[in-house]
Amino acid sequence: MTRAWRATCSAVRSVGWYLGELMGDHDYAKYVAHLRAHHPDREVPTEKEFWRARWAAQDANPGARCC
């Protein structure tokens, strides 16, 4: 049963990771890592500032969104 439990836990973690990626939950952390690696002289915005700027950009340039 331990083997089946590990497989189930692994599947649940994988689904959780996928949904987090799909919904953008990890985007701020990726952005901060990118800034620190490629633009160390730039100030890192707070998470609230990051999301505010991202949503403003999406509203200004909706792209392929339906609504």
C-alpha atoms as an extended CHARMM CRD file, in Angstrom:
* protein
*
        67  EXT
         1         1  MET       CA              0.0000000000        0.0000000000        0.0000000000  PROA      1               0.0000000000
         2         2  THR       CA              2.9240000000        2.3450000000        0.5680000000  PROA      2               0.0000000000
         3         3  ARG       CA              3.8100000000        2.2190000000       -3.1070000000  PROA      3               0.0000000000
         4         4  ALA       CA              0.2600000000        3.1110000000       -4.1410000000  PROA      4               0.0000000000
         5         5  TRP       CA              0.1870000000        5.9300000000       -1.5730000000  PROA      5               0.0000000000
         6         6  ARG       CA              3.4230000000        7.4080000000       -2.9370000000  PROA      6               0.0000000000
         7         7  ALA       CA              2.0980000000        7.2290000000       -6.4840000000  PROA      7               0.0000000000
         8         8  THR       CA             -1.1290000000        8.9450000000       -5.4210000000  PROA      8               0.0000000000
         9         9  CYS       CA              0.7620000000       11.6870000000       -3.5630000000  PROA      9               0.0000000000
        10        10  SER       CA              3.0400000000       12.2060000000       -6.5430000000  PROA      10              0.0000000000
        11        11  ALA       CA              0.0540000000       12.4980000000       -8.8880000000  PROA      11              0.0000000000
        12        12  VAL       CA             -1.6400000000       15.0220000000       -6.5860000000  PROA      12              0.0000000000
        13        13  ARG       CA              1.5530000000       17.1160000000       -6.3900000000  PROA      13              0.0000000000
        14        14  SER       CA              1.9000000000       17.0130000000      -10.1680000000  PROA      14              0.0000000000
        15        15  VAL       CA             -1.6780000000       18.1630000000      -10.6840000000  PROA      15              0.0000000000
        16        16  GLY       CA             -1.1420000000       20.9210000000       -8.1130000000  PROA      16              0.0000000000
        17        17  TRP       CA              2.0090000000       22.0730000000       -9.8860000000  PROA      17              0.0000000000
        18        18  TYR       CA              0.2490000000       22.0380000000      -13.2590000000  PROA      18              0.0000000000
        19        19  LEU       CA             -2.7030000000       24.0630000000      -11.9960000000  PROA      19              0.0000000000
        20        20  GLY       CA             -0.3270000000       26.5410000000      -10.3430000000  PROA      20              0.0000000000
        21        21  GLU       CA              1.5220000000       26.9890000000      -13.6250000000  PROA      21              0.0000000000
        22        22  LEU       CA             -1.7150000000       27.3150000000      -15.5510000000  PROA      22              0.0000000000
        23        23  MET       CA             -3.1000000000       29.9670000000      -13.2100000000  PROA      23              0.0000000000
        24        24  GLY       CA              0.1790000000       31.9050000000      -12.9470000000  PROA      24              0.0000000000
        25        25  ASP       CA              0.8180000000       31.2500000000       -9.2630000000  PROA      25              0.0000000000
        26        26  HSD       CA              4.5670000000       30.9510000000       -9.8330000000  PROA      26              0.0000000000
        27        27  ASP       CA              4.9820000000       33.8950000000      -12.2000000000  PROA      27              0.0000000000
        28        28  TYR       CA              6.1720000000       36.3790000000       -9.5830000000  PROA      28              0.0000000000
        29        29  ALA       CA              8.8880000000       34.0260000000       -8.3170000000  PROA      29              0.0000000000
        30        30  LYS       CA             10.0350000000       33.3890000000      -11.9030000000  PROA      30              0.0000000000
        31        31  TYR       CA             10.0810000000       37.1340000000      -12.5970000000  PROA      31              0.0000000000
        32        32  VAL       CA             12.1650000000       37.8480000000       -9.4880000000  PROA      32              0.0000000000
        33        33  ALA       CA             14.6260000000       35.0870000000      -10.4250000000  PROA      33              0.0000000000
        34        34  HSD       CA             14.8900000000       36.5390000000      -13.9440000000  PROA      34              0.0000000000
        35        35  LEU       CA             15.4850000000       40.0610000000      -12.6320000000  PROA      35              0.0000000000
        36        36  ARG       CA             18.1880000000       38.9150000000      -10.2390000000  PROA      36              0.0000000000
        37        37  ALA       CA             19.9400000000       36.8440000000      -12.9050000000  PROA      37              0.0000000000
        38        38  HSD       CA             19.7240000000       39.2280000000      -15.8620000000  PROA      38              0.0000000000
        39        39  HSD       CA             19.1140000000       42.6830000000      -14.3890000000  PROA      39              0.0000000000
        40        40  PRO       CA             20.8030000000       42.7610000000      -10.9570000000  PROA      40              0.0000000000
        41        41  ASP       CA             20.8580000000       46.5720000000      -10.9180000000  PROA      41              0.0000000000
        42        42  ARG       CA             17.0570000000       46.8980000000      -11.2270000000  PROA      42              0.0000000000
        43        43  GLU       CA             14.8690000000       47.1460000000       -8.1570000000  PROA      43              0.0000000000
        44        44  VAL       CA             12.6210000000       44.1380000000       -7.5470000000  PROA      44              0.0000000000
        45        45  PRO       CA              8.9670000000       45.1910000000       -7.2800000000  PROA      45              0.0000000000
        46        46  THR       CA              6.7490000000       43.8680000000       -4.5360000000  PROA      46              0.0000000000
        47        47  GLU       CA              4.3890000000       41.0800000000       -5.4710000000  PROA      47              0.0000000000
        48        48  LYS       CA              1.4640000000       43.4960000000       -5.3160000000  PROA      48              0.0000000000
        49        49  GLU       CA              3.2210000000       45.9090000000       -7.7180000000  PROA      49              0.0000000000
        50        50  PHE       CA              4.0700000000       43.0230000000      -10.0630000000  PROA      50              0.0000000000
        51        51  TRP       CA              0.4710000000       41.8360000000      -10.3090000000  PROA      51              0.0000000000
        52        52  ARG       CA             -0.8810000000       45.3750000000      -10.6510000000  PROA      52              0.0000000000
        53        53  ALA       CA              1.4720000000       46.0510000000      -13.5860000000  PROA      53              0.0000000000
        54        54  ARG       CA              0.7350000000       42.6900000000      -15.1750000000  PROA      54              0.0000000000
        55        55  TRP       CA             -3.0360000000       43.1440000000      -14.9980000000  PROA      55              0.0000000000
        56        56  ALA       CA             -2.7220000000       46.7020000000      -16.3330000000  PROA      56              0.0000000000
        57        57  ALA       CA             -0.6840000000       45.4030000000      -19.2800000000  PROA      57              0.0000000000
        58        58  GLN       CA             -3.2640000000       42.6970000000      -19.9880000000  PROA      58              0.0000000000
        59        59  ASP       CA             -6.0830000000       45.2420000000      -19.8710000000  PROA      59              0.0000000000
        60        60  ALA       CA             -4.1990000000       47.5850000000      -22.2200000000  PROA      60              0.0000000000
        61        61  ASN       CA             -3.3100000000       44.7660000000      -24.6740000000  PROA      61              0.0000000000
        62        62  PRO       CA             -5.9500000000       42.0420000000      -24.3850000000  PROA      62              0.0000000000
        63        63  GLY       CA             -4.5220000000       39.8630000000      -27.1600000000  PROA      63              0.0000000000
        64        64  ALA       CA             -6.5370000000       36.7000000000      -27.8090000000  PROA      64              0.0000000000
        65        65  ARG       CA             -8.8000000000       36.9430000000      -24.7850000000  PROA      65              0.0000000000
        66        66  CYS       CA            -12.4850000000       36.6290000000      -25.4690000000  PROA      66              0.0000000000
        67        67  CYS       CA            -13.6140000000       39.0660000000      -22.7460000000  PROA      67              0.0000000000
